[in-house]
Amino acid sequence: METKKNPATALGIDENIEALLTYSLTFITGIAFLLLEKKNRVVRFHAIQSIATFLGIFVLVKILSFIPFLGWILIPLAMVGATILWVVLMVKAYQGEKFKLPFVGDIAERESSK
């Protein structure tokens, strides 16, 4: 039985593994893979989506930290949501799905095709 080989990447790692790794340390690994992966559009899509999503969440949490009481209540909720989203994105990327988030997914798709 022949196994299907994943498309080539600049780093020589399977595409689905690289896509998963773009989310592993949120926007930090997204930036790293965006800089390192020049030819694989799927990996670049996931890297850009990782950066846009988790950098946005990071900024939101920082802003909420300056809002007394309400912000302090919303931060744990945002972190739980971010953690669930993080796991879902990693699983979908590993499964080879192009799981496109609203708004940031459109940005990632547009920028990864350049």
N, C-alpha and C positions, 0 to 999 in steps of 0.2 A: 504494500500500500504506500502510495506516494503522499508525502505531507506537503501542504502548501507553504511556500516560503514567503515571508513578509517582504514587502518592498524595501529596497535599499535605503539606508540612511547614511549621512556623512560620517557618523561615529561608528558604524558597523554593528549597531545594536538593533534588535528587532524593532520594527515600527511601533508595535503595541506597547513594548516595554518603555521605549523613549517617550511615548505619549503619556503613559502612566507617570513616569518620572517628572514630567513637566509640572505636575500638580503636587509632587511629594513634599516639597518645602514651600508650598504656595507660590507667591510671585517671585521668590528668589530663584528657584529652579526654572521657573518660566523664563526669566531673563537669561539664565545660563544657557538653556536650550535654544532660545531665540538667537543668541549670539553664535552658538556652536553649530546648529543645524541649518545649513544653507539650501539644501536641495529637496528635502521632504516636506511637502505642503501640509500633510496631515499633522506631523509633529509641530510644524510652525503654527498651525491653527490652534492646537492645544496649548502651546507655549503662550501665544498672544491672549487666548481666552483666560489662561491662568493668571497672567499679569493683570489684565483688565478687571477680572473678578476679585481677586484677593488683594490687590492694591486698593481697589475701591472699598472693600470691607475694612481694610486696615485704616484708611482715612476716615471712614464712617465711625469706627470705634474710637479713634482719637478725638473726633469732634464731639461724640457723645460723652466722652470722659470730662468735658468742660461744662456739661449741663447738669446742674445739681439735681439730685433725686431721680427725675425722669430718665436722664441719661444713664445713671448708675443702675437703674432697673432694666433698661433696654440693652445694655452691654452684654449681660449673660445670655439674654435671648438671642442676640445677634451672633454670639460665639457658638451657641448650640446649632443655630441655623447654618453657620459657616462650616462647622465640623461635619454636619450631615451632607452639605453640598460638596465638601472636599472629598468625602468617601465616595459619594455617587459619581463624581467626575473621574476619580481614579479608576473605579470599577468599569465605567463606560469606556474610558480610554483604553484600558487593558483588553476589553472585549472587542475592540476595533470599531466601536460606534462613534460617529461624529455627533456627539450630544451637544447641540447648540443651545446655549442659554439665550434668553431674550436680551436684546440690545447688545451686550458684549459679544455674543456669538456672531452677530452681523458684522461687527467691527473686526473680529478675528478672521472671519471668512474673507472679508474684503482685503485685509492687510496680508493674509497668508498667500493670496493668489498673485501678489505683485512679484 
